[in-house]
């Protein structure tokens, strides 16, 4: 990598390495439906029912849906407020063990905030981190993730944040269970989604859950799972057509949490329904080859900036060194087509070192 390229990054290697190490272990998937599994519990009960209590702190929004109310925490990056576009990101699931050590989840959130600000400066657009139900400042029971209520709550959060932050057009991005949300929101008929980026997404949700439960010795019923969860693949016919929307799935063939075949299947189904969808093979981080957050954030920003598919694929696809990928990621920020940044210096992303396991 050239010295100029190295200078064009702004987040320390230590932050990135620590971030990858912390999120790589967040791979729990089946706790909700596994009989006898350790249960989560509701948090912030007062905030979940009181708008005044919820919104007494900045960075929280009170949500009302037909399935109940919640208080949802979020973080928005600084800068580029005149631009009426933003990337909204949903993180992955947490295991009961991680839920029981909230300090680790909070440390992860601190690193995620730094990472989002770095990408915001690089891509010249706001990034918004939305805390999942029951985690990192949001009320509710994280054990109820992937159920219809979480889907409807997150859909209402997007509406509320658009109004609060002055946003018209959005890119949705997510990791694992967060990618399930990003896919599910499309099926609710949203026409404001310019880009949808699914990192290691559990988008054929029933099949992924069925395989997981079968693998650990249970005998699940597919019909029961379909009825219990909000599976995006069950609602493909409800996705509104938008000619300029692009959908990307970032998947590792060696992912042991969400099998590659199901991620590919979802993209093929989207294509069959007439949507612009592309599967990109990446190298997921961590022992499970499941961590794709870093790539998802880059792809979402580049897509919102109308960067063509080819350089996006080149920047994140596997089979190359991390140094080569860094240079390609830098170039994504140099291809803005529609929105011109204000005159003056613009901070860009810094990554150094090797992210290999």
N, C-alpha and C positions, 0 to 999 in steps of 0.2 A: 504494500500500500504506500502511496506517495505521502510525503510530509504534508502536502496541502490537504489530502484526503483525511489524514489523521487529525489535522487542526479543525476540520469541519464537523467534528462530533463534539457534543456538550455534556453527556452523562458519563460518569466515570465507569471504568470497567468493573470496579468493585460493586457498584450499584446494580449493573446488569447481571453480573454473576450471582450476586445474592438474590436478586429477583428470580432468576431462573431456578436456583436451588430451592427457593421457598415455594414456588408454585408447582414445581415438578411433582411434588408429593401429593398435591391436591387431586387425587384421582378417584376418590370414593364415588361410587355410582349407585349401588343397589340398596343402600341402607333403608330407604323409605319402605320398600316392599318386601324385604327379607324378614320372614317370621322370626321373632325373638331378637331382632337387631336392637342395639342400643338406641334409645329414642332421644330425639332432640326435644326442646321445650320452647314455649313462647318467650319472647323477650320484649321489653319496652311496652308492656301492656297498656299503661295509661296513655302513652304517646299514640298507640294504635287506634284509640277511640276519641282522641281530642285534638282537633286542628290547632288550637291555641298552644297546647302542650307540645305538640309535634314541632310546630314551626316557631317555637320560642328560640330555637337555635338555627343559625344559618346552615345552609346545606342540607335541609330536610324539607320534604314536601308531603302534605297530607293527601291521601288518595282514597276516594270513595268508588266502589264498584258494586255490581249487583251481588257479589259474593262476600261483601264486607269491606272494612276499611283497614288501611295500614299507613304507617309512617315510614317513608323511604328516604334513605340518606343518599347523597350524591356529591361528587366533586367535579367542578368545572375548571378548566385551565384558564390562565390569564392571557389576554391579548386577542386581537382579531375579532373583537366584539361587533364591528360593523358588518362582518360577513354573516349572512343569515343562513349559514350551513354549519353543521357540526357532526362529529363522530360520537356516537353513544356506544359505550362498551359495557358488556355484562360478563362478570368473571365466572369461574367454574365452581363446582360443588365443593363443600367442605365435609370432611368425615366427622363422625361423632368425636373422635379424639382431638381433631383440630378445633372443633366447636368448644371443647372443654378447655382449650388453652387459647383464649381470645387474644392474648398478647402477640402470638405468632401471626394471627390474621391481621392484627393492627399493624404489625411491622411490615407485612406484605403490602398493606394498603399505603403505607408511607412510601415504599419503594414504587408502587404503581403510580402514585401521584407524580413522583419525579419523572417517571418514564413517560407518562401522558403529557406532561408539560414539555418535555424534550421533543416529543413527536409533534405537539402543537406548534412549537417554534419552527420546527423543520418543515412541516406541511402547510403552515400559515392558516390554520383553521383550529377552532376550539375542539377539544376532546372532553367528553363527559363520562366519568365512571359512575355507574349506577350500582349501589350495593344490593345484593340479592336479599330476598326476604329472610329475616332472622339473622343476618350477618352484618358486621362492620357498620353498625349504626342504624340499620333498618329494623323495624319491628317485625313480629311474626314468628313462625315456627319453620326453621329451615328444613325440618323433616317433611314439610308439605311442598317441597320444591317439585317442579315438573307436573304439578296438578293444575287444573284449570284456573284456580284463584291466582297463582303466581303469574300465569300468562296474562290474565286480565288486569292485574295490578300493574305489571310492567308496561302494558299497553297504555294504561291511564297515566303512568309516570311520564312516558314519552310525550303525551299531549300536554301535560302540565309543564314540563321543562321547555317545550317549544314556546309556550306562551310566556313563561317566566324569563327565558333567555333571549327571546326574539329570534327564533329559528323557524325557517320555512322548510328546508330540505335537509335530509339526514342520511348518514350512513350508519347502519347498525353492524356491530361486530361483537363476537362473543367467543368464549373458550369453553369447550365441552358442554356442560349444562347451560352455560351462558349462551352458547351458540344455538342450543335448542330454543332459547327464548328469542334470539335474533331471527330464527327461521319461523317460529310460531307467530310472531308479530306480523310477518308478511301475510299469513293466512287469515288475518282479521280484516283484510281488505284495504290496508293502508296504501295510499297513493303517494305519500311523501318520502318513501324510502328510495333513495337514489342508488344506494349500494348496500349489499348485505354480505358480510364476510363471516363464514362459519369455520372457526378453528377447532379441529378435532370434534366436530359437532355430533351430538347424539340426536340426529334428525329423523332416523327411522327408530323412534324412541321405543316402541313396543318390542321390536325385534332385539334391540340392544339389551333391554331390561330382561326379556325372556331368556336370552343367551346367558346373561350374568347369573340369574337365579338358578337356571339349570346347571350351570358349571359348579355352583357351590352346593349342589345337592337337593334343591327344592324342585317342586313340580308345578310351575306356574300355569295359569290359564290365560291364553292370549286374549280372549274376549274380555276377561276381567281387567287385564292390563289396559286394553284399549279404552274401556269405559272409565277407568280410574284416572288415567293420565291425559295430558293434552299432547298428543302426538302430531307434530307438524305434517307428517306424511299422510295423515288421515284427512287433511283439509286442503290439499293442493288446489282443488277446484275453487277455493275462495280467494286465491291470490289475484289481486288486481293486476291487469296488464299495464306495463309502463315501458314504452319503447326504449328509453335510455337507461333503464335499471340493469345493473350487472350484479350477479350473484357468484361469489367465489367460495369454494370449499377447500380448506387447507388440510391435507390428510397425509399421514405417514403410513405406509404399508405395514409397518411393524408395530403400530399402535395396539397395545394389549388391553386398553380400556374401552375404546369405541372402535370396533373392527372397521378396517378400511372399506370392506365390501359394502357396508351399509352407508357410509358416506358417499361412495360412488353411486350407489343405487338411488339415493335422494337426488343427486345432481342429474342423473339420467331421467328421472321422473319429471324434474323441472323442465329439462329440455323437451321432453315429450309433450309437456303442457304448453310449449311455445315461449318459454322464458329464456333470457340470456344467462346461462349458467356455465361455470367452468370449474373443473377439479384440478387443483395444483398439488403435485406430490412434493411435500416438504420433509425435512428431517426434524421430527418432534423431539423436544428436549426432555431429559429425564430418563430414568430406567425403563419407563413404560412407553417411551417415544410418543408422548401425548401432549407435551407443552408446545403450544403454537401462538401464545399471546403476542409475543414480540413481532411476529410476522403479520398477524391479523391487524394490528394497529397500523403498520406500514401500508398494507394493502388497502385498508379502509380510507386512509388519508389520500393515497394516490388515486384511488377510484373516484373519490369526491372531487379531486382536482382534474378529473377527466384524462388521466394518463392512460395511454393505450394498454391493451392486455399484454402485448409482447414484453415490454420492459417490466411490467409487474411480475409476470411469470419468471422472467430472468432473474429478478432480484431475490425471490424467495424460494425458488425451486431447489430441491436437494441435489446432491451429487457434485458439489463444489466446496472449496474451502471457505471458512468463515471470513477470511480476509477478502476474498473475491465477492462474497455476498455483501460485505460492508460497502464496497465501492458501488455495487449495483443499487443498494439501498440509498446511498447518497444521491445518486442520479435521479431517483424517483422524485426528490424534492426540487429538481431543476427543470421539471417538465410541466409546470403549471400552464394551462391552456386558456382558462376562462377568467380567473380572478387575479388581479394584479395587487401585490402587497403594497403597503404604504412605503414611501421613500424613507430609507434609513436602514441601519444594520438589522439583520434578522438572525436570531440564534438558530443554530442547527444542531442536529443530534450528534453526540459523541459516543462511540462504542470502541473500545480497544480490547485486545486480548482474544482469547479463544473460548467459545461457549461449548466446546465439546465436553462430554461427561468425563 
